[in-house]
Amino acid sequence: MRPVIKASLHYLALAIISVIWLIPVYAMLINGFKSNFEVLSTPVLVPPTKITFEAYASVLLSLAKPLINSLIIVIPTSFISAFLGAMGAYFFYTLSYSFSRASSAISDVLFSLISLATFIPQEATLLPLTRLMVSMGFLDTYIGIIFALLIFYIPTGALLMSMFITVIPRSLIEAAKMDGTGDLKIFMKIVFPLSMPGFISTLIFIIIQTWNNFFIPLVLVTTPGMKPTSIAVLSYSGAYGTLYNDTFAAGMLASIIPLAIFVFLGRYFIRGLMALGGGGKGV
């Protein structure tokens, strides 16, 4: 009887957490179907008395270009960050045990310094980042935004992938090296396939982070037609008034893509965490 009670408590806790997590999504969804007057005159969690699609229709037309801009920025940034991060994590992993203790210590120090970029507030880089983009001619361009995001998210990819790559048995890598296989081939044929669940977990994390990134596009984009979704949603909150139903609809539409990615790839995210906890067994 005790296992049944324990399982019931687990499911109850999961249900409570799920409801709490879904409340903001529910609020955004239903308030987008209300008129602006009804949003102001009814509680936020009360369904609309009369469903209207005006807010979603108007917002969808204005958010179409920002959504495309976000995809142009997020897709290459996420894949490049996760892949180069995986390569960097593998390099430091092999460096930490392939040479002397001094080399291992140097590897740890270098990796720690690179990982610091993950924790540096982006706001602190405003001046040097802007000057760098201007000097390179990348200001107000897709390449500039992607390049700036890569500066922050490649170290993030390396930091996350280092946790997954270290659970791969060293004997596999050492055996391949004894056969004369180069590091690049070892990475592509052995390390990368075995760490695929971790790669997908890292990729999902970076996609969500870059999709919601507000500061870098705000600083580096001045042309209205190039603004991504994270900036475009801000335009629905004005200094002289706010159309709250449009704001809710915009928030819902802006979150659909990262939400859908997490829902459809969430099992791979969990699989990556399980592989990490299981020491690489069954990866």
VEXLO-507084 format. One line per field, with one value per atom (N, C-alpha, C, O): atom name; y, x, z. Coordinates in steps of 0.1 Angstrom, whole numbers, plus 5000, padded with zeros to 4 digits. Layout:
N
tiba c(CA ...)
v c(Y ...)
u c(X ...)
w c(Z ...)
END
This chain:
283
tiba c(N CA C O N CA C O N CA C O N CA C O N CA C O N CA C O N CA C O N CA C O N CA C O N CA C O N CA C O N CA C O N CA C O N CA C O N CA C O N CA C O N CA C O N CA C O N CA C O N CA C O N CA C O N CA C O N CA C O N CA C O N CA C O N CA C O N CA C O N CA C O N CA C O N CA C O N CA C O N CA C O N CA C O N CA C O N CA C O N CA C O N CA C O N CA C O N CA C O N CA C O N CA C O N CA C O N CA C O N CA C O N CA C O N CA C O N CA C O N CA C O N CA C O N CA C O N CA C O N CA C O N CA C O N CA C O N CA C O N CA C O N CA C O N CA C O N CA C O N CA C O N CA C O N CA C O N CA C O N CA C O N CA C O N CA C O N CA C O N CA C O N CA C O N CA C O N CA C O N CA C O N CA C O N CA C O N CA C O N CA C O N CA C O N CA C O N CA C O N CA C O N CA C O N CA C O N CA C O N CA C O N CA C O N CA C O N CA C O N CA C O N CA C O N CA C O N CA C O N CA C O N CA C O N CA C O N CA C O N CA C O N CA C O N CA C O N CA C O N CA C O N CA C O N CA C O N CA C O N CA C O N CA C O N CA C O N CA C O N CA C O N CA C O N CA C O N CA C O N CA C O N CA C O N CA C O N CA C O N CA C O N CA C O N CA C O N CA C O N CA C O N CA C O N CA C O N CA C O N CA C O N CA C O N CA C O N CA C O N CA C O N CA C O N CA C O N CA C O N CA C O N CA C O N CA C O N CA C O N CA C O N CA C O N CA C O N CA C O N CA C O N CA C O N CA C O N CA C O N CA C O N CA C O N CA C O N CA C O N CA C O N CA C O N CA C O N CA C O N CA C O N CA C O N CA C O N CA C O N CA C O N CA C O N CA C O N CA C O N CA C O N CA C O N CA C O N CA C O N CA C O N CA C O N CA C O N CA C O N CA C O N CA C O N CA C O N CA C O N CA C O N CA C O N CA C O N CA C O N CA C O N CA C O N CA C O N CA C O N CA C O N CA C O N CA C O N CA C O N CA C O N CA C O N CA C O N CA C O N CA C O N CA C O N CA C O N CA C O N CA C O N CA C O N CA C O N CA C O N CA C O N CA C O N CA C O N CA C O N CA C O N CA C O N CA C O N CA C O N CA C O N CA C O N CA C O N CA C O N CA C O N CA C O N CA C O N CA C O N CA C O N CA C O N CA C O N CA C O N CA C O N CA C O N CA C O N CA C O N CA C O N CA C O N CA C O N CA C O N CA C O N CA C O N CA C O N CA C O N CA C O N CA C O N CA C O N CA C O N CA C O N CA C O N CA C O N CA C O N CA C O N CA C O N CA C O N CA C O N CA C O N CA C O N CA C O N CA C O N CA C O N CA C O N CA C O N CA C O N CA C O N CA C O N CA C O N CA C O N CA C O N CA C O N CA C O N CA C O N CA C O N CA C O N CA C O N CA C O N CA C O N CA C O N CA C O N CA C O N CA C O N CA C O N CA C O N CA C O N CA C O N CA C O N CA C O N CA C O N CA C O N CA C O N CA C O N CA C O N CA C O N CA C O N CA C O N CA C O N CA C O N CA C O N CA C O N CA C O)
v c(4988 5000 5013 5023 5012 5023 5028 5040 5019 5024 5031 5041 5027 5033 5047 5057 5049 5063 5072 5083 5066 5074 5078 5090 5069 5072 5083 5092 5081 5091 5105 5115 5106 5119 5125 5137 5116 5121 5127 5138 5120 5125 5137 5146 5138 5150 5162 5173 5160 5171 5175 5187 5165 5169 5176 5186 5172 5179 5194 5203 5196 5209 5218 5230 5213 5220 5224 5235 5214 5216 5227 5236 5227 5237 5251 5261 5252 5265 5270 5282 5260 5264 5268 5277 5263 5266 5278 5283 5283 5294 5307 5313 5311 5322 5320 5329 5308 5304 5305 5311 5300 5301 5315 5319 5323 5337 5345 5352 5343 5349 5345 5353 5332 5326 5332 5337 5331 5335 5351 5355 5358 5373 5378 5390 5371 5375 5374 5380 5366 5364 5374 5373 5383 5392 5406 5408 5414 5428 5435 5430 5447 5454 5458 5459 5462 5466 5454 5456 5442 5431 5427 5422 5428 5426 5435 5430 5447 5457 5455 5459 5449 5448 5435 5433 5425 5411 5406 5410 5396 5390 5383 5378 5383 5378 5364 5359 5356 5341 5337 5325 5347 5344 5343 5352 5333 5331 5343 5349 5346 5356 5353 5341 5363 5361 5359 5352 5366 5366 5365 5374 5354 5352 5361 5361 5368 5376 5374 5372 5373 5370 5383 5382 5394 5407 5409 5413 5407 5409 5400 5404 5387 5377 5380 5379 5384 5387 5399 5399 5410 5422 5420 5425 5413 5410 5401 5403 5391 5382 5389 5386 5398 5406 5414 5415 5420 5429 5421 5426 5409 5401 5391 5384 5391 5381 5383 5374 5396 5399 5397 5391 5402 5399 5384 5380 5376 5362 5356 5348 5361 5356 5361 5353 5373 5379 5370 5367 5366 5358 5345 5340 5339 5326 5327 5318 5338 5340 5341 5337 5347 5350 5337 5333 5331 5321 5308 5301 5304 5290 5289 5280 5298 5296 5299 5292 5308 5311 5298 5295 5292 5280 5269 5262 5265 5254 5256 5247 5268 5271 5271 5265 5277 5278 5264 5260 5255 5242 5233 5226 5234 5226 5230 5222 5243 5248 5246 5244 5248 5245 5231 5228 5221 5207 5205 5197 5211 5209 5214 5208 5226 5232 5224 5222 5218 5209 5197 5192 5191 5179 5183 5175 5194 5198 5199 5194 5206 5207 5194 5192 5186 5172 5164 5158 5164 5156 5162 5155 5176 5183 5180 5180 5178 5176 5163 5162 5153 5140 5135 5125 5142 5137 5140 5134 5151 5155 5155 5147 5163 5164 5170 5176 5170 5177 5192 5198 5197 5212 5215 5225 5207 5209 5208 5216 5198 5197 5209 5214 5215 5227 5239 5247 5240 5251 5249 5259 5237 5234 5239 5245 5235 5239 5255 5260 5261 5276 5282 5291 5278 5283 5281 5290 5269 5266 5274 5279 5277 5285 5300 5306 5305 5318 5319 5329 5309 5310 5309 5315 5300 5299 5311 5313 5320 5333 5341 5349 5340 5347 5344 5352 5332 5328 5336 5338 5341 5348 5363 5370 5368 5383 5389 5385 5399 5406 5412 5419 5410 5415 5430 5437 5436 5451 5457 5468 5449 5454 5456 5462 5449 5449 5459 5459 5468 5477 5485 5484 5492 5500 5492 5495 5483 5476 5468 5467 5462 5454 5463 5460 5475 5484 5489 5490 5493 5497 5486 5489 5474 5463 5461 5459 5461 5460 5471 5469 5483 5495 5494 5496 5490 5489 5477 5478 5467 5456 5458 5450 5469 5472 5463 5461 5457 5447 5453 5446 5466 5472 5472 5476 5469 5469 5458 5461 5447 5436 5423 5422 5413 5400 5394 5388 5395 5390 5395 5388 5408 5415 5409 5407 5407 5402 5388 5384 5380 5366 5365 5357 5373 5373 5377 5371 5388 5392 5381 5379 5374 5364 5352 5346 5349 5338 5341 5331 5353 5357 5352 5347 5352 5348 5334 5327 5328 5315 5304 5292 5306 5296 5291 5279 5300 5296 5288 5279 5293 5286 5271 5262 5270 5257 5248 5236 5254 5246 5242 5231 5251 5248 5237 5228 5238 5227 5214 5203 5214 5202 5195 5183 5203 5197 5188 5178 5190 5181 5168 5157 5168 5156 5148 5136 5155 5148 5141 5131 5146 5140 5127 5119 5123 5110 5099 5088 5103 5094 5087 5093 5073 5066 5070 5071 5073 5077 5066 5069 5054 5042 5042 5038 5047 5048 5058 5055 5069 5079 5074 5076 5069 5064 5053 5052 5044 5033 5038 5033 5048 5054 5061 5061 5068 5074 5064 5067 5053 5043 5037 5032 5038 5033 5044 5042 5055 5066 5075 5083 5075 5084 5098 5100 5108 5122 5127 5121 5138 5143 5147 5144 5153 5157 5145 5146 5134 5123 5116 5111 5116 5110 5118 5112 5131 5139 5136 5134 5136 5135 5120 5119 5110 5096 5090 5080 5095 5088 5098 5095 5109 5118 5124 5124 5130 5137 5128 5132 5117 5108 5103 5102 5100 5095 5106 5104 5119 5130 5137 5148 5130 5136 5141 5152 5132 5137 5150 5159 5151 5163 5175 5186 5172 5182 5188 5200 5179 5184 5192 5202 5188 5195 5209 5219 5210 5222 5231 5243 5225 5232 5238 5250 5231 5236 5248 5258 5246 5257 5270 5281 5269 5281 5287 5299 5278 5283 5292 5303 5287 5295 5308 5318 5307 5319 5329 5341 5325 5335 5340 5352 5332 5337 5348 5358 5346 5356 5367 5376 5367 5377 5391 5393 5400 5414 5424 5433 5423 5434 5436 5447 5425 5426 5431 5440 5426 5432 5446 5455 5450 5463 5473 5484 5469 5477 5478 5488 5466 5465 5467 5467 5469 5470 5483 5486 5491 5504 5504 5512 5496 5495 5488 5476 5493 5487 5473 5464 5472 5460 5448 5437 5451 5440 5436 5427 5442 5439 5425 5421 5417 5403 5404 5415 5393 5392 5398 5405 5395 5400 5415 5421 5422 5437 5442 5451 5435 5439 5438 5446 5428 5427 5439 5443 5446 5458 5469 5477 5469 5480 5480 5490 5470 5469 5476 5477 5480 5487 5501 5503 5510 5524 5533 5530 5545 5555 5561 5566 5562 5569 5559 5563 5546 5537 5523 5522 5513 5499 5492 5492 5485 5476 5462 5455 5460 5448 5435 5425 5435 5422 5420 5408 5430 5429 5424 5417 5430 5426 5411 5404 5406 5392 5384 5373 5388 5380 5380 5370 5391 5392 5383 5376 5383 5375 5360 5352 5356 5342 5338 5328 5347 5343 5343 5335 5352 5352 5340 5336 5334 5322 5309 5299 5309 5296 5288 5276 5294 5287 5280 5268 5288 5281 5271 5261 5274 5265 5252 5241 5253 5241 5233 5221 5240 5233 5225 5214 5231 5224 5213 5202 5214 5203 5191 5180 5194 5183 5177 5165 5185 5180 5178 5174 5180 5179 5165 5164 5154 5141 5139 5132 5146 5145 5153 5149 5164 5172 5163 5163 5156 5147 5136 5132 5130 5119 5124 5116 5136 5141 5142 5139 5147 5148 5134 5132 5124 5111 5104 5097 5107 5102 5108 5101 5121 5127 5121 5118 5118 5112 5098 5093 5091 5077 5074 5063 5085 5083 5078 5072 5082 5079 5066 5062 5058 5045 5046 5053 5039 5040 5052 5055 5060 5073 5070 5079)
u c(5008 5000 5009 5005 5020 5029 5034 5034 5038 5042 5031 5033 5018 5006 5005 5002 5006 5005 5016 5014 5028 5040 5038 5041 5033 5031 5019 5020 5009 4998 5003 4999 5011 5017 5025 5025 5033 5041 5032 5035 5022 5013 5005 5003 5002 4995 5004 5000 5017 5027 5029 5030 5030 5031 5019 5021 5007 4995 4995 4991 4999 4999 5009 5006 5021 5031 5027 5029 5020 5016 5005 5005 4996 4986 4992 4988 5001 5008 5015 5015 5022 5029 5020 5024 5008 4999 4990 4984 4990 4981 4985 4975 4997 5000 4997 4992 4999 4995 4980 4975 4973 4958 4953 4944 4959 4955 4958 4950 4970 4973 4963 4959 4960 4952 4938 4933 4931 4917 4915 4905 4925 4923 4926 4921 4933 4934 4921 4919 4912 4899 4888 4877 4892 4883 4884 4894 4874 4876 4884 4886 4889 4898 4889 4895 4877 4868 4866 4866 4864 4862 4874 4873 4886 4898 4900 4904 4895 4897 4886 4888 4874 4863 4861 4852 4868 4866 4880 4890 4879 4891 4899 4893 4912 4921 4919 4922 4914 4913 4899 4896 4890 4876 4875 4880 4869 4868 4860 4852 4861 4854 4839 4836 4830 4816 4813 4803 4820 4819 4832 4840 4835 4848 4850 4841 4860 4864 4878 4887 4880 4893 4900 4911 4895 4901 4915 4924 4917 4931 4941 4952 4938 4947 4949 4960 4939 4940 4949 4958 4947 4955 4969 4979 4971 4985 4992 5004 4986 4992 4998 5009 4990 4995 5007 5017 5007 5019 5031 5042 5029 5040 5046 5055 5040 5045 5059 5067 5063 5077 5086 5097 5083 5091 5093 5104 5083 5085 5095 5103 5094 5104 5118 5128 5119 5132 5138 5150 5129 5134 5139 5149 5132 5136 5150 5158 5151 5164 5176 5187 5173 5183 5186 5197 5175 5175 5181 5189 5176 5180 5195 5201 5202 5216 5224 5234 5219 5226 5226 5236 5214 5213 5221 5228 5220 5228 5243 5250 5247 5262 5267 5277 5259 5263 5264 5274 5254 5254 5265 5272 5267 5277 5291 5299 5294 5307 5310 5321 5299 5301 5304 5312 5298 5301 5316 5323 5321 5335 5344 5354 5341 5349 5349 5360 5337 5337 5345 5352 5345 5353 5368 5376 5372 5386 5391 5401 5384 5388 5387 5395 5378 5377 5389 5395 5393 5405 5418 5427 5418 5430 5432 5443 5421 5422 5428 5433 5429 5435 5445 5451 5448 5457 5471 5481 5473 5487 5490 5484 5499 5504 5493 5483 5496 5487 5487 5477 5499 5499 5490 5483 5490 5481 5466 5458 5464 5450 5446 5434 5455 5451 5449 5440 5458 5456 5443 5436 5439 5426 5415 5405 5415 5405 5403 5392 5415 5415 5409 5401 5414 5409 5394 5387 5389 5375 5367 5356 5372 5365 5364 5354 5375 5375 5365 5357 5364 5355 5341 5332 5339 5325 5320 5308 5329 5325 5316 5308 5318 5310 5295 5286 5292 5278 5272 5260 5280 5275 5277 5272 5283 5285 5272 5266 5267 5255 5256 5266 5247 5248 5248 5254 5241 5240 5254 5256 5263 5276 5285 5295 5281 5289 5283 5287 5274 5267 5277 5276 5286 5296 5305 5306 5313 5322 5315 5320 5304 5296 5292 5293 5287 5282 5294 5293 5305 5316 5322 5326 5322 5327 5318 5323 5305 5296 5297 5296 5299 5301 5314 5314 5325 5338 5338 5345 5329 5329 5318 5317 5311 5300 5288 5281 5286 5275 5263 5254 5264 5253 5240 5241 5229 5216 5216 5210 5222 5222 5219 5221 5214 5212 5225 5225 5235 5248 5253 5259 5251 5256 5249 5255 5235 5228 5232 5235 5234 5238 5252 5254 5261 5275 5275 5282 5267 5267 5261 5266 5251 5245 5254 5255 5262 5272 5282 5287 5286 5296 5292 5300 5279 5274 5270 5271 5265 5258 5267 5264 5279 5288 5294 5295 5298 5303 5292 5295 5279 5268 5267 5265 5268 5268 5280 5278 5292 5303 5301 5305 5296 5294 5284 5286 5273 5262 5267 5265 5274 5278 5289 5291 5297 5308 5302 5309 5290 5284 5280 5280 5276 5272 5283 5284 5293 5305 5313 5319 5314 5322 5317 5324 5304 5299 5302 5300 5308 5312 5324 5334 5325 5337 5350 5350 5360 5372 5379 5386 5376 5382 5378 5386 5366 5362 5371 5376 5374 5382 5397 5403 5402 5415 5418 5428 5408 5409 5409 5417 5401 5401 5415 5420 5420 5433 5444 5454 5444 5454 5453 5463 5442 5440 5445 5444 5449 5454 5443 5445 5431 5420 5423 5426 5420 5422 5411 5400 5413 5403 5390 5379 5391 5379 5370 5358 5377 5369 5363 5352 5371 5366 5354 5344 5355 5343 5331 5320 5333 5321 5315 5303 5324 5320 5316 5308 5322 5320 5313 5302 5320 5315 5302 5293 5301 5289 5276 5266 5277 5265 5261 5250 5271 5268 5263 5255 5266 5261 5249 5246 5243 5232 5220 5215 5216 5206 5210 5202 5223 5227 5228 5225 5231 5232 5218 5216 5208 5194 5189 5182 5193 5189 5195 5189 5208 5215 5209 5207 5205 5199 5186 5183 5178 5165 5167 5160 5176 5179 5183 5178 5192 5197 5186 5185 5178 5167 5158 5154 5154 5145 5152 5145 5164 5172 5173 5171 5177 5179 5166 5165 5155 5142 5137 5131 5140 5135 5145 5142 5156 5166 5161 5157 5162 5156 5167 5166 5178 5187 5195 5197 5201 5210 5202 5208 5191 5183 5180 5179 5176 5173 5184 5182 5196 5208 5213 5216 5212 5218 5209 5213 5196 5186 5179 5173 5179 5172 5162 5152 5163 5154 5141 5143 5129 5117 5115 5110 5118 5115 5124 5122 5134 5144 5142 5149 5132 5131 5125 5116 5131 5125 5113 5109 5108 5095 5097 5088 5108 5110 5109 5105 5113 5112 5098 5093 5093 5080 5069 5060 5069 5059 5058 5047 5069 5070 5062 5057 5060 5052 5038 5031 5032 5018 5016 5004 5026 5025 5030 5042 5020 5024 5024 5019 5030 5031 5018 5015 5009 4996 4984 4973 4987 4976 4980 4990 4973 4976 4964 4954 4964 4954 4957 4965 4951 4954 4951 4959 4940 4937 4948 4951 4952 4963 4976 4984 4979 4991 4991 5001 4979 4978 4980 4987 4973 4974 4989 4993 4995 5009 5018 5027 5016 5024 5022 5031 5010 5006 5013 5019 5011 5017 5032 5038 5038 5053 5058 5070 5050 5055 5052 5056 5044 5040 5052 5052 5061 5072 5081 5083 5086 5094 5087 5092 5074 5065 5064 5064 5061 5059 5072 5072 5084 5097 5099 5103 5096 5098 5088 5092 5076 5066 5070 5069 5074 5077 5091 5093 5100 5113 5116 5127 5106 5108 5112 5120 5108 5112 5127 5134 5133 5147 5154 5165 5148 5154 5155 5166 5144 5144 5154 5161 5155 5164 5178 5187 5181 5195 5198 5209 5188 5191 5192 5200 5184 5185 5199 5205 5204 5217 5228 5237 5226 5236 5236 5246 5224 5222 5227 5231 5225 5229 5243 5247 5251 5265 5268 5278 5259 5261 5256 5257 5250 5244 5232 5222 5232 5220 5219 5208 5229 5229 5226 5225)
w c(5000 5000 5000 4994 5007 5008 4994 4992 4985 4971 4964 4956 4966 4960 4965 4957 4978 4984 4979 4976 4978 4973 4959 4955 4950 4936 4935 4927 4943 4943 4947 4941 4957 4961 4950 4948 4943 4932 4921 4916 4917 4907 4911 4903 4924 4929 4929 4924 4932 4932 4917 4914 4908 4894 4889 4881 4893 4888 4893 4886 4906 4911 4904 4901 4902 4895 4881 4876 4874 4860 4860 4851 4869 4870 4872 4865 4881 4884 4872 4868 4865 4852 4841 4833 4841 4830 4832 4823 4844 4847 4839 4833 4837 4829 4814 4807 4809 4796 4794 4784 4803 4803 4803 4795 4812 4812 4799 4795 4793 4781 4770 4762 4770 4759 4760 4750 4771 4772 4771 4766 4776 4776 4762 4759 4754 4740 4732 4722 4737 4731 4736 4732 4745 4751 4744 4737 4745 4741 4751 4763 4748 4757 4770 4781 4767 4779 4788 4800 4783 4791 4799 4810 4793 4800 4812 4823 4811 4822 4832 4844 4828 4838 4844 4852 4840 4845 4851 4847 4860 4866 4855 4845 4856 4846 4842 4831 4852 4850 4846 4844 4844 4840 4825 4818 4820 4805 4799 4806 4786 4780 4779 4776 4780 4778 4764 4760 4755 4741 4735 4736 4728 4722 4709 4700 4708 4697 4692 4701 4679 4674 4669 4662 4672 4666 4671 4663 4684 4690 4683 4679 4682 4676 4661 4656 4654 4640 4638 4629 4645 4643 4648 4641 4659 4664 4654 4652 4649 4640 4628 4623 4622 4611 4614 4606 4626 4629 4634 4634 4639 4644 4634 4637 4622 4612 4609 4609 4606 4603 4615 4613 4627 4639 4641 4645 4639 4641 4631 4635 4619 4609 4613 4612 4617 4622 4633 4633 4643 4654 4649 4654 4640 4634 4627 4629 4620 4612 4622 4619 4634 4644 4653 4655 4657 4667 4662 4668 4650 4645 4643 4649 4636 4634 4648 4650 4656 4668 4677 4683 4678 4687 4683 4691 4670 4665 4665 4669 4662 4662 4676 4679 4686 4700 4706 4713 4703 4709 4703 4710 4690 4683 4687 4691 4686 4690 4705 4709 4712 4727 4730 4738 4722 4724 4720 4727 4709 4705 4716 4719 4721 4731 4744 4750 4748 4760 4758 4767 4745 4743 4743 4748 4738 4738 4752 4756 4761 4775 4782 4792 4779 4785 4782 4791 4769 4766 4771 4775 4771 4776 4791 4796 4798 4813 4817 4829 4808 4812 4803 4806 4792 4782 4785 4780 4793 4795 4811 4818 4815 4828 4837 4833 4851 4860 4858 4860 4854 4851 4839 4840 4829 4817 4822 4817 4831 4836 4843 4842 4851 4859 4850 4852 4840 4830 4823 4820 4819 4813 4821 4816 4834 4843 4845 4845 4845 4846 4834 4835 4822 4809 4808 4804 4811 4810 4819 4816 4831 4841 4836 4837 4830 4824 4813 4812 4804 4793 4798 4793 4808 4814 4821 4823 4825 4831 4822 4827 4809 4800 4801 4798 4807 4809 4820 4821 4830 4841 4841 4850 4830 4829 4825 4815 4832 4828 4814 4812 4805 4792 4792 4783 4802 4803 4805 4801 4812 4815 4802 4802 4791 4779 4769 4757 4773 4763 4755 4743 4761 4754 4745 4733 4751 4742 4731 4720 4734 4724 4712 4701 4716 4705 4697 4685 4703 4696 4687 4676 4692 4684 4671 4660 4673 4661 4651 4639 4656 4647 4640 4628 4646 4640 4629 4619 4631 4622 4611 4602 4612 4603 4604 4595 4616 4618 4626 4629 4629 4636 4627 4615 4633 4626 4615 4604 4617 4607 4614 4626 4607 4613 4617 4628 4609 4613 4626 4634 4628 4640 4652 4663 4651 4663 4666 4677 4655 4657 4663 4672 4658 4663 4678 4685 4681 4695 4704 4715 4700 4708 4709 4720 4699 4699 4710 4716 4712 4722 4735 4743 4738 4751 4752 4762 4741 4742 4737 4740 4731 4729 4742 4744 4751 4764 4772 4779 4770 4777 4771 4779 4758 4752 4757 4760 4758 4763 4778 4781 4786 4800 4802 4810 4794 4795 4790 4796 4778 4772 4779 4779 4787 4795 4805 4809 4810 4820 4813 4820 4800 4793 4788 4788 4782 4776 4787 4783 4799 4809 4813 4820 4810 4814 4804 4806 4792 4782 4787 4791 4787 4792 4784 4772 4792 4786 4778 4768 4781 4775 4760 4751 4756 4742 4734 4723 4740 4734 4733 4723 4744 4744 4734 4728 4733 4723 4709 4701 4706 4693 4690 4679 4700 4698 4696 4689 4703 4701 4687 4682 4681 4667 4657 4645 4662 4653 4648 4639 4654 4650 4655 4667 4647 4651 4660 4660 4667 4676 4669 4674 4657 4650 4646 4648 4642 4638 4650 4650 4661 4674 4678 4683 4677 4682 4673 4678 4660 4651 4651 4649 4652 4651 4665 4665 4675 4688 4698 4703 4701 4712 4709 4717 4697 4694 4693 4699 4686 4687 4701 4704 4709 4723 4731 4741 4729 4737 4730 4734 4721 4714 4723 4721 4733 4742 4749 4751 4753 4760 4750 4754 4737 4727 4725 4724 4724 4722 4734 4733 4746 4759 4758 4761 4755 4754 4743 4745 4732 4720 4725 4722 4732 4736 4745 4744 4755 4764 4757 4760 4748 4741 4732 4730 4725 4717 4726 4721 4737 4746 4751 4751 4754 4759 4748 4751 4736 4725 4720 4716 4720 4716 4725 4720 4738 4747 4750 4758 4744 4747 4742 4731 4751 4749 4747 4739 4755 4756 4743 4738 4738 4726 4714 4707 4710 4699 4702 4693 4714 4718 4715 4710 4718 4716 4701 4696 4694 4681 4669 4658 4672 4661 4662 4673 4652 4651 4640 4641 4630 4619 4624 4628 4623 4628 4621 4628 4608 4601 4605 4600 4613 4617 4631 4636 4638 4652 4654 4647 4663 4666 4675 4679 4678 4686 4700 4704 4706 4720 4721 4731 4710 4710 4705 4710 4695 4689 4699 4699 4709 4719 4728 4732 4730 4738 4733 4740 4719 4713 4717 4715 4723 4727 4740 4744 4747 4760 4757 4756 4756 4753 4765 4776 4763 4774 4777 4788 4767 4768 4769 4770 4769 4770 4765 4758 4770 4766 4762 4769 4750 4746 4752 4747 4763 4771 4764 4765 4756 4749 4738 4736 4732 4722 4728 4723 4740 4747 4751 4750 4756 4759 4747 4747 4736 4723 4718 4713 4719 4714 4723 4717 4736 4745 4742 4742 4739 4735 4722 4721 4712 4699 4699 4692 4707 4708 4715 4713 4724 4731 4725 4730 4714 4708 4703 4706 4696 4690 4700 4700 4710 4720 4729 4733 4731 4738 4731 4736 4718 4709 4708 4709 4707 4707 4720 4719 4731 4744 4745 4751 4741 4742 4733 4738 4721 4712 4714 4711 4719 4722 4737 4741 4745 4759 4764 4773 4757 4761 4759 4766 4748 4746 4756 4760 4761 4772 4784 4791 4788 4799 4797 4807 4785 4782 4785 4789 4781 4783 4798 4802 4806 4820 4826 4836 4821 4826 4823 4831 4811 4807 4815 4819 4819 4828 4842 4848 4847 4860 4860 4870 4849 4848 4845 4842 4844 4841 4827 4824 4818 4804 4800 4788 4809 4805 4797 4800 4785 4777 4769 4764 4768 4760 4746 4737)
END
